Amino acid sequence: MTPARPSMTATEWGLLLILSVIWGGSFFFTGVAVKELPPLTIVAARVGLAALALHAVVRLSGHHMPTSSRNWLGFLGMGLLNNILPFSLIVWAQTHIESGLASILNATTPLFGVVVAHLLTRDEKMTGNRLAGVLVGFAGVAVMIGPSSLSRLGQDVLAQVAVLGAALSYAFAGVYGRRFRLWGLSPIVTACGQLTASSAVMLIFAMAVDRPWTLAPPGAATIAAVIAIALISTALAYVIFFRILASAGATNIMLVTFLIPVSAILLGAVFLGERLAPEDFAGMAIILVGLSLIDGRLWPRVRRLASHALARRERG
């Protein structure tokens, strides 16, 4: 397998930004859906509709789904780590805690990702810059979301632990998913495969636990939210996810959780007329510093410029 690069290209950063915008909306859509539907039903509908959409795209684009049992076992493992566990935990947690606190706790994903990648890979070892960047980025998210969301930290502990468990699962998924490039599978086939495997499992759980046929019919807003989270925040998102993962590695793909709050706040300002507070700008600035530390290309230049300036001052 080609080693993952420590820094990303401009294209990969652009895709990561797009992914953050798409996933930023998932917390909102989930918040709408949980008012009328139970968690397992939401997750089953999310992955099921997304899988159907991607099967159509795979067929229309001329790709073919693999028939190897190894590939499908891999899809099942990826679906467990990247869909079934984290989606179920986060959706359930959002029935107890606000989306702001959930997004802060979800932003611990890169912290877990750095540790998991260091322990389980040869080419994504922890560096001082990378760890410092993750810690700074997490601080930026906390500043941006604000102290009001942190006020309930320690309450509803089980729900908060559930989101942290989801973040850890995402970290393992980032490392686990590196194998699909080695197997020669395209991002769209990989996304379709993991969602198909996830759908089969979640359908069984939803039928057994929620018995959705006994539920009251959901309203139009709930139906629209489920469709949006399936087609946009899942089907499209995972095609982009596996594209970035294949070239940039597990640690870099986890950075999307820092950008999700930034995207959500900027979208609110542009489309809903929401005003940006000073802590929003401060949080964005801190996150940018953290991302630049992780990327690693800016700071050597800064140090060289500082050294040159100091040398000129001493000569002068």
N, C-alpha and C positions, 0 to 999 in steps of 0.2 A: 504494500500500500504506500502511495506517495505520502510523505510526512506532511502533516498540517503545518501551514505557515503561521508564525507568531503574529504577523500583522495581516490585515485584509486589504484588498484592492478597493479602489473607489466604487467599482461595480458592486462588490460585496457589501460595502457600507451602505450603498443605496438600497440594495435588497433588504438589508437588515432594518433600515428605516421604514420601508414599505411594510415589512412584516410587523414592526412595532405598531404601526397605524391599524393594521388589520386586527391584531390581537388585542389592541387597546379597546376596541369595540366589544370584545367578547365579554368583558366584565359587565358592561352596560346591558348587553342582550341577556346575559344570564340573570342579572338583577330583575329584568322584566319577566323572564320566564318562570322564575322560582315562585312568583306570586300565585301561580295557578297550577303548576305542574310539579310533581315530586322529582328529586334529583336524578334517580336512575332512568326515569322516562326521558328527561331532558337529554342526558348523555347518550342514551340509545338512539333517540331521534337525531341528535347532532351527528354522530358518527355514521349512522345508517344513511341519512340523506347525502352526506358528504361522499360516502363510498359509492352510492349510485351515480352521483354526478361525475366522479372521477372515472368510473368504469365507462361511462359514455365518452368522456374525453380521451381515454386510452384507446378505445375502439376507433374513434374518429381520427385520431392522430397517427394511426397505423402501428401503434405499439401492441405488444401481446403480454398478457399476464403469464408468469412462469408456472410450470406444473410441478417443479421439484418440491419434495416434502421438506428439504432443508430450507428452501426459500420461504415456505409458508410457516414453518416453525419460527423462522427469524421474524416474519411479519407479526406472528402472535406475540413473541417476546417484546417486540417494539411497541405493539399496540397496548400491551399490559403496562409498560413503563411510561409511554408517551401519551396515552389516551385514557385507558380504563381507570387506572389508579388516580392520576392527577385530576382528570376531569371530575370524577365522582367525589373526590375529597374536596375540591374547590367549590363545586356546586353545593354540596352539603354544607360546607363552612359558611357560604354566603346566605344560608338561611338563618345564621346566628350572628354574623359579624358584617360590618359595612364593607363595601367594595374597596374603599380607600385603604383600610387596614389590610384587607386581603391582598391588595396590590403591593403594599410595602413588604409583607411577609413573602409574597411571591418573588420579590426582588432579591431574596437571598439565594435564588437559583445559581447565579454565577459564583457565589461563595462556595456552595456545595460543588459546583462544576469544576472549579480550580482544584479542589482537594481530590475529587473522584478521578479527574483526568490525570493528575499527578500520580495517583496510586495505580491506575489501570492502563496507562499508555506509556509509550517510550518517547514520543515526540511532542507531548504537551505538558512538560514538567513545569512545576510552579517556579516562578521567578519573583524576585522582590518587587519589580515594577508591576507585574501582573497582580500579585496579591494586594499591593497598595492601591492599584487602580480599582479593584473590585470593592475594597473597603470604602474608598472615596466615593465611588459610584453609588453604593448603597446609602451612604450618608446624604448624597444629593437627592435621592428618591425620598428619604425621610423628611428632608427640609421642604421639598416641593409639596408633598402630600399634606404636611403641616402637623402641628402638635394636636389638633383636634382629633385626628384619626388615631393618634397614639394614645389618646386618653383612655381607651378601653383595653389597652394592652395589659394582659394579665386577667381580664375577664373573659368568659367563654373560652377558657384555656384549651379545651378539647378541640374546638373549631380552629383555633390558631395553630395548634399542633398539626391539625389536618392539612392546613395550607403549607406548613413547613415540610410535611411529609410529601406533599405534591411537588414542592420545589426540589427535594432530594430525588424523587422519582424522575423528574425532568433531567436532572444532572446525569443520572445513570443512563437515561435514554440517549442523551447526546453522545456518550461514549459508545453505547451499544450500536447506535445507528451508523457508525463509521463503516461497519462491515458490508453494507449494501453496495457501496462503490466498488469494493474489492470483488464483489460478486458480479459486477458489470450491469447492475440494474439502474435504470434512469430514475431521476427524482420523482417523476409522475407515477411510474410503476410502483416504486417503493411507497409513496404516499397512499396510493390506491390499495396496495396490499395490506398495509398496517391498519387502515380504516376498515377494510373488509373483515379482517380477523377480529378487530375490536367490535364491529357490529354484531358478529355472531355471538360473542360472549355477552355483550350488553343486552342484547335482545332477550336472552335466557334469564338474566338477572332481573330485568325490568318486568318481564312477564310474571316471574315467580314472586317478586317482592311488591311491586307497585300495582300489578293487575290493571294496566292502563284502560282496559275496556270498561272498568267500573267507574272511571273518573268522569267528572262533569266536562262537557266540551269546552276547550279553552277559547278565549276571546281572540279577536283579530290581531291585537297587539302581541299577544303571546305567540300566535302562529307565525307572525312576521319575524319576531325575535328568534324563534327556533330556526326558521329558514335562513335568516341572515347569519346566525352563528354556525350553521352547517355549511353553507355554500361559500361564505366569505372567510369567516374566522377559522374554518377547519379545512375544507377542500383546497381552496386557493392557498391558504397559509402554509399547509404542509408541503405543497409543491415547492414553494420558495424556501421553506425550512431545509428540505433535503438537498436543494441546490447549494445553499450556503454551507451546510454541514459537509458535503462531499469535498469541497475545496478549502474551506477555512478552518474546519475542525470543531470539536465539541466545546472547547472553552469559549471560542469566539461567538458561536451561535447562541450561547447562554446570555450574551450581553443584551439581547433583545429585551429582557425584563427590565433593564435600566431605562430603555427608550420608550417603553409603553406608557408610563405616566406623562412623559414629555409630549408624546403624540396626542394623548387624550386631552391634555390641557390646551394645547395649541389648536386642536380641532374645535374645542369648545369656544375658544376665542374667535376663530375665523367664521364658524358656521352658526354659532348660537349667540354671538355677541357678548360672551362672558369676558369680564375684565381680568387681566393678569395682575396678580398681587406681587409685591416685592419678593416674597419667598419663592414664587414661581421662577422668577429670573435668577435668584440666588441658587435654587436647586438645579436649574438647567446648567448654570455655569459650573457648579461642582461636578455634575455628571459628565460634562465635556472634559473636565480635567481628569476625571477617573478613566474615561474612555481613551484619552490620549496617553495616559500612563500604560494602559493595557496594550494599546497599539504599538507603542514603543519607538515610533519613528521621530516624534517631535522633540522629545527631551534630550537626546544626544546632540541635536542641532542647537538647542537652547544652551546646553553646557558648553559647546564649542564657541558659540557667540559670546557667552559670558567670559570664557577664558581669554578669547582674543581681546575683548574690551578691557579686561583686567591687565593683560600684558601691555596694551597700548598706554594705559594709565601709568603703569610702573615705568615705562620707557619715557613717558612725558614728564 
